[in-house]
């Protein structure tokens, strides 16, 4: 959908309306990262400010959906790259995700989280006041399954987000030309057992 590190190719609703029903779309917003992640655009290390930044990003996501024609989408995943699992490092991203999810829920949207399976210590957001509705885990192991044991074997990840709440990005950088579309697209294949968008977005 966008963000500071958003995709270089940003199709709109007219592109998706031509896709056949074998394709689905996962809207993801790539924005502020944990302050100790080493990424170039960090969120604030202040938890109160990070929470407010999460709220601001959620509002921007909704504005982007509207401007792109996805007025009925009501779903967005936020992208967080790996960061240390120390308490001093996880405080800001927990606050950020808490604000992001709370604001999307307040506006009638579902909120997901994209995160890599290499995240140290597992996904630290299950216990926050407003946890994500679903997780989208990148683990390029070739297993076309969204089952918890397909993406990680640690207890943290296999016991949380288990009720139609997981996507597994099991490979990357494939190319295909979908039926009904006159251009090839690069995509990362996913096993899906969580909310996504179909091509007939209202």
C-alpha positions as CSV (number, residue, x, y, z in Angstrom):
1,X,0.0,0.0,0.0
2,X,2.8,2.4,0.7
3,X,5.0,3.7,3.5
4,X,8.5,5.1,3.7
5,X,9.8,1.8,2.3
6,X,6.7,0.9,0.3
7,X,6.7,-1.0,-2.9
8,X,8.0,0.5,-6.1
9,X,5.0,-0.8,-8.0
10,X,1.8,0.4,-6.4
11,X,-1.3,-0.9,-8.4
12,X,-4.7,0.5,-7.8
13,X,-8.2,-1.1,-7.7
14,X,-8.5,-1.1,-11.5
15,X,-5.5,-3.5,-11.7
16,X,-7.0,-5.9,-9.2
17,X,-10.5,-5.8,-10.8
18,X,-9.0,-7.6,-13.8
19,X,-7.5,-10.5,-11.8
20,X,-9.3,-13.8,-11.9
21,X,-10.6,-15.3,-8.7
22,X,-7.5,-17.5,-8.1
23,X,-5.6,-14.5,-6.8
24,X,-5.9,-12.7,-3.6
25,X,-4.2,-9.5,-2.3
26,X,-2.6,-8.8,1.1
27,X,-2.5,-5.0,1.8
28,X,0.6,-4.2,3.7
29,X,2.0,-0.8,4.8
30,X,5.7,-0.6,5.3
31,X,6.6,2.3,7.6
32,X,8.3,3.1,10.9
33,X,10.5,0.4,12.4
34,X,11.7,-0.4,15.9
35,X,14.3,2.1,17.1
36,X,16.9,-0.6,17.7
37,X,16.3,-2.5,14.5
38,X,19.0,-0.7,12.5
39,X,16.4,0.4,9.9
40,X,16.6,3.9,8.4
41,X,13.2,5.2,9.5
42,X,12.7,4.3,13.2
43,X,9.8,5.1,15.4
44,X,10.3,7.0,18.6
45,X,11.9,5.2,21.5
46,X,9.3,7.0,23.7
47,X,6.4,4.6,24.2
48,X,3.8,7.4,24.3
49,X,5.1,8.9,21.1
50,X,5.4,5.5,19.5
51,X,1.7,4.8,20.3
52,X,0.7,8.1,18.8
53,X,2.8,7.3,15.7
54,X,0.9,4.0,15.4
55,X,-2.4,5.9,15.5
56,X,-1.1,8.3,12.8
57,X,0.0,5.5,10.5
58,X,-3.4,3.7,10.9
59,X,-5.2,6.9,9.9
60,X,-2.9,7.2,6.9
61,X,-3.5,3.6,5.9
62,X,-7.3,4.3,5.9
63,X,-6.7,7.5,3.7
64,X,-4.5,5.4,1.3
65,X,-7.2,2.8,1.0
66,X,-9.7,5.5,0.1
67,X,-7.5,7.3,-2.4
68,X,-6.7,4.0,-4.1
69,X,-10.3,3.1,-4.4
70,X,-10.4,0.3,-1.8
71,X,-13.1,1.9,0.3
72,X,-14.5,-1.5,1.4
73,X,-11.2,-3.1,2.2
74,X,-11.1,-2.4,5.9
75,X,-8.0,-4.5,6.4
76,X,-4.3,-3.7,6.5
77,X,-1.1,-5.4,7.7
78,X,1.8,-3.4,9.1
79,X,5.4,-4.5,8.3
80,X,7.9,-4.7,11.1
81,X,11.4,-6.0,10.4
82,X,13.4,-8.0,13.1
83,X,14.5,-6.2,16.3
84,X,16.1,-7.3,19.6
85,X,13.8,-9.0,22.1
86,X,15.2,-7.1,25.0
87,X,12.6,-5.3,27.1
88,X,14.2,-2.0,26.3
89,X,13.9,-2.6,22.6
90,X,10.4,-4.2,22.5
91,X,8.7,-1.4,24.5
92,X,8.4,1.0,21.6
93,X,7.2,-1.4,18.9
94,X,4.7,-2.8,21.4
95,X,3.3,0.7,21.9
96,X,3.4,1.4,18.2
97,X,1.4,-1.8,17.3
98,X,-1.0,-1.2,20.2
99,X,-1.8,2.3,18.8
100,X,-2.0,1.1,15.2
101,X,-4.4,-1.8,16.0
102,X,-6.5,0.3,18.4
103,X,-7.0,3.0,15.8
104,X,-7.9,0.6,13.0
105,X,-10.4,-1.2,15.2
106,X,-11.9,2.1,16.2
107,X,-12.5,2.8,12.5
108,X,-14.0,-0.6,11.8
109,X,-10.9,-2.2,10.3
110,X,-9.0,-5.4,10.9
111,X,-5.3,-5.0,11.7
112,X,-2.6,-7.5,10.8
113,X,1.2,-7.8,11.3
114,X,3.8,-8.8,8.8
115,X,7.0,-10.1,10.5
116,X,9.9,-12.4,9.8
117,X,10.3,-15.8,11.4
118,X,13.8,-14.8,12.4
119,X,12.3,-12.3,14.9
120,X,14.3,-13.0,18.1
121,X,12.2,-14.5,20.9
122,X,9.1,-14.9,18.8
123,X,6.3,-12.4,18.1
124,X,6.0,-10.1,21.2
125,X,2.6,-8.7,20.6
126,X,0.1,-11.3,21.8
127,X,-0.1,-9.8,25.3
128,X,-0.6,-6.1,24.4
129,X,-4.0,-4.4,25.0
130,X,-4.8,-4.5,21.3
131,X,-3.0,-7.4,19.6
132,X,-3.1,-7.8,15.8
133,X,-6.0,-9.8,14.4
134,X,-3.6,-11.9,12.3
135,X,0.0,-12.4,11.6
136,X,1.8,-12.8,8.3
137,X,5.0,-14.6,8.8
138,X,7.9,-14.7,6.3
139,X,9.7,-18.0,6.4
140,X,11.1,-19.0,3.0
141,X,11.2,-22.7,3.7
142,X,9.0,-23.8,0.7
143,X,6.2,-25.2,2.9
144,X,2.9,-24.2,1.4
145,X,1.0,-24.3,4.7
146,X,-0.2,-21.7,7.2
147,X,-0.2,-24.2,10.1
148,X,1.8,-23.0,13.1
149,X,4.3,-25.8,12.8
150,X,4.9,-24.9,9.2
151,X,6.5,-21.6,10.0
152,X,8.2,-22.1,13.3
153,X,8.6,-24.6,16.1
154,X,8.9,-22.3,19.1
155,X,6.1,-22.3,21.7
156,X,5.5,-18.6,21.3
157,X,4.5,-18.9,17.7
158,X,2.7,-22.2,17.6
159,X,0.3,-21.4,20.4
160,X,-0.8,-17.9,19.3
161,X,-2.9,-16.7,16.4
162,X,-4.2,-20.1,15.6
163,X,-7.8,-19.5,14.7
164,X,-7.8,-18.5,11.0
165,X,-5.2,-15.9,11.9
166,X,-2.0,-16.8,10.0
167,X,-0.4,-16.3,6.6
168,X,2.9,-18.0,5.7
169,X,5.1,-16.3,3.0
170,X,6.9,-19.5,2.1
171,X,8.9,-18.2,-1.0
172,X,9.8,-15.0,-2.7
173,X,10.4,-13.2,-6.0
174,X,8.3,-15.4,-8.3
175,X,7.0,-14.0,-11.6
176,X,3.7,-14.7,-13.3
177,X,1.2,-13.1,-15.7
178,X,-2.2,-13.5,-14.1
179,X,-5.1,-14.2,-16.4
180,X,-6.9,-10.9,-17.3
181,X,-3.8,-8.8,-16.8
182,X,-1.6,-7.6,-19.6
183,X,1.7,-7.5,-17.6
184,X,3.8,-9.8,-15.6
185,X,4.0,-9.3,-11.9
186,X,6.5,-10.3,-9.2
187,X,5.0,-11.8,-6.2
188,X,5.8,-13.7,-3.0
189,X,3.6,-16.8,-2.7
190,X,1.7,-17.3,0.6
191,X,-0.3,-20.0,2.3
192,X,-3.4,-18.3,3.6
193,X,-5.5,-19.0,6.7
194,X,-6.3,-15.4,7.6
195,X,-8.1,-12.3,6.3
196,X,-7.0,-11.0,2.9
197,X,-8.6,-9.2,0.0
198,X,-10.0,-10.9,-3.0
199,X,-9.9,-9.2,-6.4
200,X,-13.6,-8.1,-6.1
201,X,-13.0,-5.6,-3.3
202,X,-16.2,-3.7,-2.7
